[in-house]
Amino acid sequence: MAIKARLKDNVLKIYLPIGEPKVSGSGKTLVIASTRGPAVTKIQHEGQNVIVNANAYIKNTKTAKAKSKHSRRAQEALGDWTPD
């Protein structure tokens, strides 16, 4: 997702487009917007570009139904995985 950043009156505003919810790694939340790691902006502070990292999410209310679709890490977090 493309982000936009603006600086006005010494306040940094970050704009993230909201998309379809995607299950997080733990399975506990649904990510609706993310920079997907550090994102370099054109905003300058003390001669350097400002880097932001942001996530927006909601609770996953369907966790019990979606357990089988999660990764091993998510299944471990949900207590639904046992080693062989």
PyMOL commands that set and color helices and strands:
alter all, ss='L'
color gray80, all
select helices_A, chain A and resi 63-69+72-77
alter helices_A, ss='H'
color red, helices_A
select strands_A, chain A and resi 4-8+11-15+22-23+29-34+39-45+48-52+55-59
alter strands_A, ss='S'
color yellow, strands_A
deselect
rebuild
show_as cartoon
